[in-house]
Each structure stands twice: as structure tokens, then as C-alpha cells.
Amino acid sequence: MRHPEFENKIAKVMDAVSNPDEVYLDPTGAIHALKRLIHEMSDYLVVIYRKEDREGYIRTAYYTSSRRKERRYKRFKRLKPS
């Protein structure tokens, strides 16, 4: 609801979660899945979600630039994409 730019892009968001290019763990335990975008206005799609038991829920998703990604994720723990 807060990101109308994703209204028709749910498949992109789910692809970022299931097949991310980079994955980070933030200090609160949330997982940040990053998907590199080609031929789009932004460089990455970021999907932040939590896993609880065998299920998970998406907290938010947004687009970001390479510069902003480098600044934000340099202190987060990088995980291997699964």
C-alpha cells in the first residue's frame, strides 16, 4: 500500500526473495534480499522479510541505487544466496 510502484510487480518481488543476487542479515534479524535490475531506472530491488518457523512475511520492498546500497550494507552481515 505504501509502495504503489509495486502494484503490478509482485512477481519481481517474489523473484528477489526466491532467487536473490545478494542477501544480508540486519541487526534485528530481518533478511534483505537484493536483486540486480537490468534496464530499469534503479540498480537494485530490495525486499526485506522475516522468516518465522517455516513461513515468512515481507515487511517492505523498494528500489535503490548502487551507491546507496554500498553505504547501507557495508555494516550488515552478508549471507550466501540460497
C-alpha positions in Angstrom: 0.0 0.0 0.0 2.8 2.4 0.8 4.6 1.5 -2.5 2.2 1.8 -5.4 5.1 1.2 -7.8 4.9 -2.5 -6.9 1.2 -2.9 -7.7 1.8 -5.0 -10.8 5.2 -6.2 -9.9 4.6 -8.9 -7.3 6.4 -11.5 -9.5 9.5 -9.3 -9.4 9.3 -9.1 -5.6 8.8 -12.8 -5.2 11.7 -13.5 -7.6 14.0 -11.3 -5.5 13.1 -13.4 -2.4 13.4 -16.8 -4.1 16.4 -16.0 -6.3 18.4 -13.0 -4.8 21.7 -11.8 -6.1 22.8 -10.7 -2.7 21.5 -11.4 0.8 22.2 -9.6 4.1 21.1 -10.0 7.7 20.4 -6.8 9.6 20.9 -6.4 13.4 17.2 -7.1 14.1 17.3 -10.5 12.3 15.5 -9.3 9.2 16.7 -10.6 5.8 17.4 -8.2 3.0 17.3 -9.9 -0.4 18.7 -7.8 -3.3 18.1 -8.4 -6.9 20.1 -6.6 -9.5 18.0 -4.9 -12.1 18.9 -4.5 -15.8 17.4 -1.8 -18.0 15.5 -0.2 -15.1 15.7 3.3 -13.5 17.1 1.8 -10.3 20.0 -0.6 -9.9 18.6 -2.9 -7.2 15.3 -4.2 -5.9 15.5 -4.7 -2.1 13.0 -6.9 -0.3 13.1 -7.0 3.5 11.5 -10.0 5.1 11.5 -12.2 8.2 11.4 -15.9 8.4 9.3 -17.4 11.3 9.1 -21.1 11.6 8.7 -22.4 8.1 6.9 -19.3 6.8 8.0 -15.7 6.2 6.5 -12.4 5.6 7.6 -9.4 3.5 8.0 -6.2 5.6 8.8 -3.9 2.7 10.3 -3.6 -0.8 11.9 -0.7 -2.6 14.3 0.3 -5.3 17.8 1.6 -4.5 20.9 2.7 -6.3 24.3 1.1 -6.2 25.8 4.0 -4.2 23.1 3.8 -1.6 23.4 0.0 -1.4 27.1 0.2 -0.8 26.6 2.7 2.1 23.7 0.9 3.7 25.0 -2.7 3.6 28.7 -2.3 4.5 27.9 -3.0 8.2 25.4 -5.8 7.7 26.3 -9.5 7.7 26.4 -10.9 4.2 24.9 -14.3 3.7 25.1 -16.7 0.8 22.1 -16.6 -1.5 20.2 -19.8 -1.2 
